[in-house]
Amino acid sequence: MKKSGAALARFALEQLGVSHTFGIPGVHNTELYDELNASPSIQPVLVTHECGAAFMADAFSRTGNSIGTLVIVPAAGVTHAASGIGEAGLDGIPMLVISGGIHSQNGRRYQLHDIDQHSLLAPICKATFRIESHREVIPTLYRAYQIATSDEPGPVFVELPYNIGNFLGDVDELPLFTPAAKHAVGDSAALKQAAQLLVEAKHPGLFLGWGALGAEVELTQLAELLDAPVCTTLQGLSVFPGNHPLHTGMGFGNYAVPAANNAFASCDCLLAIGTRFAEIPTGSYSMPVPENLIHLDINPAVFSANYPARLSIEGDARQLIPALLREVQALRSSAKPSQLTSKIAQDKAAYRQQWLQHDSKGRVNPAHFCATLRSQLNDDAIVVADDGNHTFLLAELMPIHVPRGFVSPSDFNAMGYCVPAVIGAKLANPQRQVVGVVGDGALRMTGLELLTASGLGLGVVVYVFSDGELSQIAQAQEIPYNRKPCTQLPPLNLAALAQACGAAYVEMANDGQCTSAISKAQQMASDGRTVLVNVHIDYSKRTCFTDGVVKATLQRFTPRDKLRVVGRALWRRITG
């Protein structure tokens, strides 16, 4: 039979359960967009910029049950999308990236969009494919999906050349998709040893990353049985319920909140699941990891990369954790009585009160904002954060109650994530509340995707933390430089931006307006409006994370460099 490559691609994507694609049509993929438009089960989403498309696809994968899929033009579309693809690549998020390609058989050089896309994307994709014939289209997309979603997930790139995608060719059949077998359970002997170490420990603790998703019930039972405090990575904040009395926050050590720092102070055995011990969640590698480290992960390359593990177990957390729980239950039937949960609660309350008592000088106190927003959101609401100071404010002050309830850029740390990601999360979860928090710096990068949200009629709220500077970097500049070079932002009329993008606008100037502004915004969102809220945030108080990371970084300086930095800062403070 004869089929266009585009028709074959559409068939494959329908088989894979793809419900949305994100991108912009161009010369090389017009046929594919025509096929997607005709699909009864796939909605192609037109974006304002391919970087936004990639962030949408990323959040769609993180919060939904279908894989985020890009359909973009080659070359310029690929480079525009590269930041979002890179974010998914370093954060372990599955993504299908389908690009058009130049005519592969006309023998011409210097064609439009003629670059080596595969060399460009190889460092940030698990695999790349260039389809050479019509018969390869369906099997290649199936293979790409299997790679993207298996082991440690990630993006996979498929190039569909113009002459294959847009024109007819011979195929023998339209094969149906068959899912691959699940990853095998880890070594049983190692699980028994891990259980023994945990039960024998006086003060065990759990450190959870995004890879621990899918085992929330068993993780809760395990933590309660061991009477172990639980902390997470930034990306993994939602893998353990934030309102559980054993949840202490993000990380532990001098960069973490007091509840975590105190609860893990005597930790003599750490169970780490689904984390790479990367720079951000370890506070620039200042986390005081004990010698008894048990590391579970689906990717063996992460073992002992930054912290030596006493015991490493390869496998999927969804299978490993139930098996480990059974081994622990065989050794211990109930938890030992302790004052741990009450101490964690006291520390959390004291830290929250410390923030609430901070003089925000007529602006919005971050703790008051987070408490008010939390009180007006459903338990299953999704909170999307961008990259910036607000990210760590939310990590320290905003409990997340359900799995996949918090998403944010992490290891790639790309600014501009929030507004597009809110769209992706809402499309994946149309019945759930979705809100975003973005800094006024990151908003300038992808804020025009508010047009996309409004055009789709999505009821989402984007809270903009406005302070007129790139605050996370500005705060980091204060100690070593005693000045803030190139971090001050020119004024931006957010009301005009909202109006231009078809969004409603709400002003929140101080704490007194917090409750009413959030209530108004959420009500408009429930009616299908896209809402932009201008939050006049107070950033004068630093997070534990910012203070801790700056100190950890300075401590690694050589004595000569430390003297230079401190001396320069003192001199500038004296001279102005």
C-alpha positions as CSV (number, residue, x, y, z in Angstrom):
1,M,0.0,0.0,0.0
2,K,1.0,3.6,-0.5
3,K,1.0,6.1,2.4
4,S,2.7,9.4,3.1
5,G,5.3,9.5,5.8
6,A,3.0,12.0,7.6
7,A,0.1,9.6,7.6
8,L,2.3,6.8,8.9
9,A,3.6,9.1,11.6
10,R,0.0,10.1,12.6
11,F,-0.9,6.4,12.8
12,A,2.1,5.6,15.1
13,L,1.4,8.6,17.4
14,E,-2.3,7.5,17.7
15,Q,-1.1,4.0,18.6
16,L,1.3,5.4,21.2
17,G,-1.6,7.3,22.9
18,V,-0.2,10.8,22.1
19,S,-3.0,13.2,22.8
20,H,-1.3,16.6,22.1
21,T,1.6,17.8,20.1
22,F,3.3,21.2,20.5
23,G,5.1,23.2,17.9
24,I,4.8,25.4,14.8
25,P,4.2,24.2,11.2
26,G,6.7,25.0,8.5
27,V,7.6,24.0,4.9
28,H,9.0,20.6,6.0
29,N,6.2,19.4,8.2
30,T,3.0,20.8,6.6
31,E,1.8,17.4,5.6
32,L,2.2,16.1,9.1
33,Y,0.3,19.0,10.6
34,D,-2.5,18.4,8.1
35,E,-2.7,14.7,9.3
36,L,-2.6,15.7,13.0
37,N,-5.4,18.2,12.4
38,A,-7.5,15.4,10.9
39,S,-6.8,13.0,13.8
40,P,-9.7,12.2,16.1
41,S,-7.5,11.7,19.1
42,I,-4.6,14.2,18.7
43,Q,-4.7,18.0,19.3
44,P,-1.8,19.9,17.7
45,V,-1.1,23.0,19.8
46,L,0.2,26.1,18.0
47,V,2.7,27.9,20.2
48,T,4.4,31.3,19.9
49,H,8.0,29.9,20.1
50,E,9.4,26.4,20.0
51,C,11.2,26.8,23.3
52,G,7.7,27.3,24.8
53,A,6.6,24.1,23.0
54,A,9.4,22.1,24.6
55,F,8.6,23.3,28.1
56,M,4.9,22.5,27.5
57,A,5.8,19.0,26.4
58,D,8.1,18.6,29.4
59,A,5.4,19.6,31.9
60,F,2.8,17.5,30.0
61,S,5.0,14.4,30.5
62,R,5.8,15.3,34.2
63,T,2.2,15.7,35.2
64,G,0.2,13.5,32.8
65,N,-0.1,9.9,31.6
66,S,0.9,10.6,27.9
67,I,4.3,11.5,26.5
68,G,4.9,15.2,25.7
69,T,5.5,15.4,21.9
70,L,7.1,18.2,19.8
71,V,6.4,18.6,16.1
72,I,8.8,21.3,14.9
73,V,10.6,22.5,11.8
74,P,14.2,21.5,11.3
75,A,17.2,23.7,12.2
76,A,15.7,26.9,13.6
77,G,12.8,25.1,15.2
78,V,15.2,22.6,16.8
79,T,17.6,25.2,18.1
80,H,14.7,27.2,19.5
81,A,13.4,24.1,21.3
82,A,16.9,23.0,22.5
83,S,16.6,24.6,26.0
84,G,13.4,22.7,26.7
85,I,14.8,19.5,25.3
86,G,17.9,19.9,27.4
87,E,15.8,20.5,30.5
88,A,14.0,17.2,29.9
89,G,17.3,15.5,29.1
90,L,19.0,16.4,32.3
91,D,15.9,16.0,34.5
92,G,15.0,12.5,33.1
93,I,11.7,13.5,31.5
94,P,10.4,11.5,28.5
95,M,9.8,13.5,25.3
96,L,9.2,12.7,21.6
97,V,10.8,15.3,19.4
98,I,9.7,15.0,15.7
99,S,11.3,17.4,13.2
100,G,11.0,17.7,9.5
101,G,14.2,17.3,7.5
102,I,15.7,18.4,4.2
103,H,15.0,16.4,1.0
104,S,17.2,13.4,1.4
105,Q,17.3,12.3,-2.2
106,N,17.6,15.4,-4.5
107,G,21.4,15.6,-4.3
108,R,21.3,19.3,-3.6
109,R,23.6,21.1,-1.1
110,Y,22.8,24.1,1.0
111,Q,19.1,23.4,1.3
112,L,16.9,25.4,3.6
113,H,17.4,24.3,7.2
114,D,20.3,22.1,6.2
115,I,22.2,21.4,9.5
116,D,23.4,18.3,11.3
117,Q,20.6,18.1,13.8
118,H,21.8,14.8,15.3
119,S,25.2,16.1,16.4
120,L,23.5,19.1,17.9
121,L,21.0,17.1,19.9
122,A,23.1,14.1,20.8
123,P,24.3,15.5,24.2
124,I,20.7,16.2,25.4
125,C,18.8,13.3,23.9
126,K,18.9,9.6,24.7
127,A,18.9,8.8,21.0
128,T,18.4,10.3,17.6
129,F,17.0,8.8,14.4
130,R,16.8,9.8,10.8
131,I,14.2,8.0,8.8
132,E,15.4,6.7,5.5
133,S,12.3,5.1,4.0
134,H,8.5,5.0,4.4
135,R,8.8,1.5,5.9
136,E,10.9,2.9,8.8
137,V,8.4,5.5,9.9
138,I,6.2,3.5,12.3
139,P,8.9,1.2,13.7
140,T,11.2,4.1,14.3
141,L,8.6,6.1,16.2
142,Y,7.7,3.0,18.3
143,R,11.4,2.5,19.0
144,A,11.9,6.2,19.9
145,Y,8.9,6.0,22.4
146,Q,10.3,2.8,24.0
147,I,13.7,4.4,24.5
148,A,12.2,7.7,25.8
149,T,10.1,6.0,28.4
150,S,12.3,3.1,29.5
151,D,15.1,2.9,32.1
152,E,15.9,6.5,33.0
153,P,13.5,8.5,30.7
154,G,14.5,11.3,28.4
155,P,13.9,12.9,25.0
156,V,14.4,11.1,21.8
157,F,14.7,12.9,18.4
158,V,13.3,11.7,15.1
159,E,13.9,13.4,11.8
160,L,11.3,12.9,9.1
161,P,12.8,14.1,5.8
162,Y,10.6,16.3,3.5
163,N,10.5,13.7,0.7
164,I,9.3,11.0,3.0
165,G,6.9,12.9,5.2
166,N,5.2,14.9,2.4
167,F,4.9,12.3,-0.3
168,L,3.6,8.7,-0.9
169,G,5.7,5.6,-0.5
170,D,5.3,1.9,-0.2
171,V,4.7,0.1,3.1
172,D,3.8,-3.5,3.7
173,E,1.6,-3.1,6.9
174,L,0.6,-0.8,9.7
175,P,1.9,-2.6,12.8
176,L,0.2,-2.1,16.1
177,F,2.2,-1.0,19.1
178,T,3.2,-3.5,21.8
179,P,4.6,-2.1,25.1
180,A,7.9,-3.5,26.2
181,A,8.2,-5.7,29.3
182,K,8.8,-3.9,32.7
183,H,12.2,-3.5,34.2
184,A,13.3,-6.4,36.3
185,V,13.3,-6.2,40.1
186,G,16.7,-5.5,41.8
187,D,18.9,-8.0,43.5
188,S,17.0,-9.7,46.4
189,A,20.2,-10.2,48.4
190,A,21.0,-6.5,48.2
191,L,17.5,-5.6,49.3
192,K,17.8,-7.8,52.3
193,Q,21.1,-6.1,53.1
194,A,19.6,-2.7,52.7
195,A,16.7,-3.6,55.0
196,Q,19.2,-4.8,57.7
197,L,21.2,-1.6,57.5
198,L,18.1,0.5,57.8
199,V,16.6,-1.4,60.8
200,E,20.0,-1.5,62.6
201,A,20.5,2.3,62.1
202,K,19.8,4.5,65.1
203,H,18.7,7.5,62.9
204,P,17.8,6.4,59.4
205,G,16.7,8.9,56.8
206,L,15.1,9.0,53.3
207,F,16.2,11.3,50.5
208,L,13.8,11.1,47.5
209,G,14.1,12.3,43.9
210,W,11.8,12.3,41.0
211,G,12.7,8.7,40.3
212,A,10.8,7.7,43.4
213,L,7.5,8.5,41.8
214,G,4.9,5.8,41.7
215,A,5.7,4.2,45.1
216,E,4.2,6.9,47.4
217,V,2.1,4.5,49.5
218,E,5.0,2.1,50.1
219,L,7.4,5.0,50.8
220,T,5.0,6.4,53.4
221,Q,4.7,3.0,55.1
222,L,8.5,2.6,55.0
223,A,9.2,6.0,56.5
224,E,6.6,5.4,59.3
225,L,8.0,2.0,60.1
226,L,11.5,3.2,60.3
227,D,10.5,6.5,62.0
228,A,12.7,8.2,59.5
229,P,12.6,11.8,58.4
230,V,12.1,12.3,54.7
231,C,13.6,15.0,52.5
232,T,13.6,15.4,48.8
233,T,15.3,17.0,45.8
234,L,13.8,20.1,44.2
235,Q,12.4,18.1,41.4
236,G,11.2,15.4,43.8
237,L,9.3,17.7,46.2
238,S,5.9,16.0,45.4
239,V,7.0,12.4,45.6
240,F,6.2,12.3,49.3
241,P,3.2,14.2,50.8
242,G,4.3,17.6,52.1
243,N,1.7,17.5,54.8
244,H,3.0,14.3,56.2
245,P,4.6,14.8,59.6
246,L,7.9,13.1,58.5
247,H,8.4,15.4,55.5
248,T,11.1,17.9,56.3
249,G,11.6,19.7,53.0
250,M,14.3,19.9,50.3
251,G,17.6,18.4,51.2
252,F,19.4,18.5,54.6
253,G,22.4,20.3,55.9
254,N,23.3,24.0,56.3
255,Y,21.4,25.0,53.1
256,A,18.1,23.3,54.2
257,V,15.3,24.5,56.5
258,P,15.7,23.9,60.2
259,A,13.3,21.0,60.3
260,A,15.4,19.1,57.8
261,N,18.7,20.2,59.3
262,N,17.7,19.1,62.8
263,A,15.9,15.9,61.8
264,F,18.9,14.7,59.8
265,A,21.6,16.0,62.2
266,S,22.4,12.5,63.5
267,C,21.5,10.5,60.4
268,D,23.7,7.4,60.3
269,C,22.0,5.6,57.4
270,L,20.6,7.3,54.3
271,L,18.3,5.6,51.8
272,A,18.5,7.7,48.6
273,I,16.0,6.8,45.9
274,G,15.8,8.2,42.3
275,T,18.3,11.0,42.7
276,R,21.7,11.8,41.2
277,F,23.0,13.8,44.1
278,A,23.2,16.7,41.7
279,E,24.4,20.3,42.6
280,I,21.1,21.9,43.5
281,P,19.5,19.3,45.8
282,T,22.8,18.8,47.6
283,G,23.3,22.5,48.3
284,S,26.3,22.7,46.0
285,Y,27.5,19.4,47.3
286,S,27.4,20.5,50.9
287,M,24.9,17.8,52.0
288,P,26.5,15.8,54.9
289,V,25.8,12.3,53.6
290,P,26.7,9.5,56.1
291,E,29.0,6.6,55.2
292,N,26.0,4.2,55.3
293,L,24.5,5.4,52.0
294,I,22.0,3.0,50.3
295,H,21.4,4.3,46.8
296,L,18.5,3.0,44.6
297,D,18.2,4.2,41.0
298,I,17.3,2.9,37.6
299,N,20.5,4.4,36.1
300,P,23.6,2.7,37.5
301,A,25.8,5.5,36.2
302,V,24.7,7.8,39.1
303,F,26.1,5.4,41.8
304,S,29.0,6.9,43.7
305,A,29.3,9.7,41.2
306,N,29.4,12.4,43.9
307,Y,29.0,10.5,47.2
308,P,30.3,6.9,47.7
309,A,27.5,4.4,48.3
310,R,27.9,1.5,50.7
311,L,25.2,-0.3,48.8
312,S,23.9,0.4,45.3
313,I,20.8,-1.3,43.9
314,E,19.7,-0.8,40.3
315,G,16.1,-0.9,39.4
316,D,12.7,0.8,39.1
317,A,11.5,2.4,42.4
318,R,8.0,1.2,41.7
319,Q,9.2,-2.3,42.0
320,L,12.1,-1.9,44.4
321,I,10.4,0.0,47.2
322,P,7.5,-2.5,47.7
323,A,10.1,-5.3,47.8
324,L,12.3,-3.3,50.2
325,L,9.3,-2.6,52.4
326,R,8.5,-6.3,52.7
327,E,12.1,-7.0,53.8
328,V,12.0,-4.3,56.4
329,Q,8.6,-5.6,57.6
330,A,10.1,-9.0,58.1
331,L,12.6,-7.5,60.5
332,R,10.4,-4.9,62.3
333,S,6.7,-5.0,62.9
334,S,6.2,-1.5,64.3
335,A,8.0,1.8,64.6
336,K,10.0,2.7,67.7
337,P,8.3,5.5,69.8
338,S,10.0,8.9,69.4
339,Q,9.5,12.6,69.5
340,L,10.7,13.1,65.9
341,T,7.4,14.2,64.3
342,S,6.6,16.7,67.1
343,K,10.1,18.2,66.7
344,I,9.7,18.5,62.9
345,A,6.3,20.2,63.4
346,Q,7.8,22.6,66.0
347,D,10.7,23.5,63.7
348,K,8.4,24.0,60.7
349,A,6.1,26.2,62.7
350,A,9.0,28.3,64.1
351,Y,10.5,28.8,60.6
352,R,7.1,29.8,59.2
353,Q,6.6,32.3,62.1
354,Q,10.1,33.7,61.5
355,W,9.1,34.5,58.0
356,L,5.7,35.9,58.9
357,Q,7.3,38.2,61.5
358,H,9.7,39.6,58.9
359,D,9.0,43.2,58.0
360,S,8.2,43.2,54.3
361,K,7.8,47.0,54.4
362,G,4.4,47.1,52.8
363,R,5.1,44.5,50.1
364,V,3.9,40.9,50.0
365,N,5.5,38.6,52.5
366,P,6.4,35.3,50.7
367,A,5.3,33.2,53.6
368,H,1.9,35.0,53.8
369,F,1.5,34.5,50.1
370,C,2.3,30.8,50.2
371,A,0.0,30.1,53.2
372,T,-2.8,32.0,51.6
373,L,-2.4,30.3,48.2
374,R,-2.1,26.9,49.8
375,S,-5.4,27.5,51.8
376,Q,-7.3,28.3,48.6
377,L,-6.0,25.4,46.4
378,N,-7.3,21.9,46.3
379,D,-5.0,19.2,47.6
380,D,-4.5,17.9,44.1
381,A,-3.6,21.3,42.6
382,I,-0.5,21.5,40.4
383,V,2.1,24.2,41.2
384,V,4.5,25.1,38.5
385,A,7.6,27.2,39.4
386,D,10.1,28.8,37.1
387,D,13.8,29.2,37.8
388,G,14.7,31.9,40.3
389,N,14.5,33.0,43.9
390,H,10.8,32.2,44.0
391,T,11.7,28.5,43.3
392,F,13.3,28.1,46.6
393,L,10.8,30.2,48.5
394,L,8.1,27.8,47.3
395,A,10.3,24.8,48.1
396,E,10.7,26.1,51.7
397,L,7.2,27.6,52.3
398,M,4.7,25.8,50.1
399,P,3.8,22.2,51.0
400,I,2.8,20.0,48.1
401,H,0.3,17.3,49.0
402,V,0.1,14.9,46.0
403,P,2.4,13.2,43.5
404,R,3.3,15.3,40.5
405,G,1.9,18.3,42.3
406,F,5.0,20.4,41.8
407,V,7.2,20.8,38.7
408,S,10.1,23.1,38.1
409,P,13.3,23.2,36.0
410,S,16.1,21.5,37.9
411,D,19.4,20.2,36.7
412,F,19.3,22.1,33.3
413,N,17.9,25.1,35.3
414,A,16.4,26.9,32.3
415,M,14.6,30.2,32.9
416,G,11.3,30.7,31.1
417,Y,9.8,27.3,32.0
418,C,6.8,28.4,34.0
419,V,4.3,30.0,31.6
420,P,4.6,27.3,28.9
421,A,4.7,24.5,31.6
422,V,1.4,25.7,33.1
423,I,-0.2,25.2,29.7
424,G,1.3,21.7,29.3
425,A,0.2,20.7,32.9
426,K,-3.3,22.0,32.4
427,L,-3.8,20.2,29.1
428,A,-2.6,17.0,30.7
429,N,-4.9,17.6,33.8
430,P,-7.9,19.6,32.6
431,Q,-9.9,18.9,35.8
432,R,-7.2,20.0,38.2
433,Q,-6.2,23.5,39.4
434,V,-3.0,24.6,37.8
435,V,-1.1,27.7,39.0
436,G,2.3,29.0,38.1
437,V,4.8,31.2,40.0
438,V,7.3,33.0,37.9
439,G,9.8,35.8,38.5
440,D,9.5,39.1,36.5
441,G,12.8,38.2,34.8
442,A,11.8,34.7,33.6
443,L,8.4,36.0,32.5
444,R,10.1,38.2,29.9
445,M,11.5,35.1,28.2
446,T,8.4,33.1,27.4
447,G,5.5,35.3,28.7
448,L,3.9,35.6,25.3
449,E,2.8,32.0,25.7
450,L,0.0,33.6,27.7
451,L,-1.5,34.1,24.2
452,T,-1.5,30.3,23.7
453,A,-3.2,29.8,27.1
454,S,-5.8,32.4,26.3
455,G,-6.4,31.0,22.8
456,L,-7.0,27.5,24.2
457,G,-9.3,28.9,26.9
458,L,-7.3,27.4,29.7
459,G,-8.3,28.4,33.2
460,V,-4.9,28.9,34.7
461,V,-3.3,31.5,37.0
462,V,0.2,32.8,36.7
463,Y,1.5,34.7,39.7
464,V,4.4,37.0,38.8
465,F,6.8,37.8,41.6
466,S,7.7,41.4,40.7
467,D,10.7,43.0,42.3
468,G,12.5,44.6,39.3
469,E,15.6,42.5,39.3
470,L,17.0,39.0,38.7
471,S,16.8,38.4,42.5
472,Q,18.4,34.9,42.8
473,I,21.6,36.1,41.1
474,A,21.3,39.6,42.7
475,Q,21.3,38.1,46.2
476,A,24.3,35.9,45.3
477,Q,26.1,39.0,44.0
478,E,25.7,40.9,47.3
479,I,28.2,39.0,49.4
480,P,31.2,38.7,47.1
481,Y,30.7,41.9,45.1
482,N,28.7,44.2,47.3
483,R,26.9,45.3,44.1
484,K,24.4,43.9,41.6
485,P,25.9,44.2,38.1
486,C,23.5,43.6,35.2
487,T,20.6,42.2,37.3
488,Q,18.3,45.3,37.4
489,L,15.3,45.0,35.1
490,P,13.7,47.8,33.1
491,P,10.0,48.5,33.9
492,L,7.4,46.2,32.4
493,N,3.7,47.0,32.2
494,L,2.2,43.7,33.3
495,A,-1.4,45.0,33.0
496,A,-0.8,45.9,29.3
497,L,0.9,42.5,28.7
498,A,-2.1,40.7,30.1
499,Q,-4.5,42.7,28.0
500,A,-2.4,42.2,24.9
501,C,-2.5,38.4,25.5
502,G,-6.2,38.2,26.2
503,A,-5.6,37.4,29.9
504,A,-7.3,38.9,33.0
505,Y,-5.2,41.0,35.3
506,V,-5.1,41.2,39.1
507,E,-2.9,43.4,41.3
508,M,-1.5,42.2,44.7
509,A,0.4,45.1,46.3
510,N,0.6,44.0,49.9
511,D,-0.4,41.3,52.4
512,G,-3.8,42.9,52.9
513,Q,-4.7,42.2,49.3
514,C,-3.4,38.7,49.3
515,T,-6.6,36.8,50.2
516,S,-8.9,38.7,47.9
517,A,-6.5,38.8,44.9
518,I,-5.9,35.0,45.0
519,S,-9.7,34.4,45.5
520,K,-10.5,36.6,42.5
521,A,-7.8,35.1,40.3
522,Q,-8.8,31.5,41.1
523,Q,-12.5,32.3,40.6
524,M,-11.8,33.7,37.1
525,A,-9.6,30.7,36.3
526,S,-12.5,28.4,37.3
527,D,-14.5,30.2,34.6
528,G,-11.9,29.3,32.0
529,R,-10.0,32.6,32.0
530,T,-6.2,32.9,31.9
531,V,-5.2,35.2,34.7
532,L,-2.0,37.2,35.3
533,V,-1.4,38.3,38.9
534,N,1.2,41.0,39.7
535,V,2.6,40.1,43.1
536,H,4.7,42.9,44.6
537,I,6.9,40.4,46.4
538,D,9.4,41.2,49.2
539,Y,12.7,39.5,48.5
540,S,14.6,41.2,51.3
541,K,14.9,38.0,53.4
542,R,17.0,35.2,51.9
543,T,16.0,31.6,51.8
544,C,18.1,29.0,53.7
545,F,19.0,27.6,50.4
546,T,20.5,30.8,49.1
547,D,22.5,31.5,52.3
548,G,23.7,27.9,52.5
549,V,24.8,27.6,48.8
550,V,26.7,30.9,48.9
551,K,28.6,29.9,52.0
552,A,29.3,26.4,50.7
553,T,30.7,27.9,47.5
554,L,32.9,30.4,49.3
555,Q,34.2,27.6,51.6
556,R,35.6,25.8,48.6
557,F,37.7,28.8,47.5
558,T,41.4,28.7,48.1
559,P,42.6,31.0,50.9
560,R,44.0,33.5,48.3
561,D,40.7,33.7,46.4
562,K,38.7,33.9,49.6
563,L,40.8,36.8,50.8
564,R,40.4,38.5,47.5
565,V,36.6,38.2,47.5
566,V,36.2,39.2,51.2
567,G,38.6,42.1,50.8
568,R,36.9,43.4,47.7
569,A,33.5,43.2,49.4
570,L,34.7,45.0,52.5
571,W,36.5,47.7,50.5
572,R,33.4,48.4,48.4
573,R,31.2,48.5,51.6
574,I,33.5,51.1,53.1
575,T,33.9,53.2,50.0
576,G,30.4,52.8,48.6
